[in-house]
Amino acid sequence: ISCWNPLQSLLSSMKQACEILTRDPEGGAARIPFETFSFLYSYLASIDGEISETEINAFLEEIKEKAEKHHGMVLIRHF
């Protein structure tokens, strides 16, 4: 029996979004700008309703710190 995990589901969706929206070549890092990532993550998390605003903000702050080390770009490995 598997348990549905809203965070894992959301992160899987974000990985797919990165792969679709990136300008990196196929098989590359699938980077997207933090602003795009933040918008999509916040939107999808709010629709889900299982993740608190506090958790959303804490996660995005962590991702932002990592993205700042990569010229404002989020890499899939960041999450």
Secondary structure, 3 states (H helix, E strand, C coil): CCCCCHHHHHHHHHHHHHHHHCCCCCCCCCCEEHHHHHHHHHHHHHHHCCCCHHHHHHHHHHHHHHHHCCCCEECHHHC
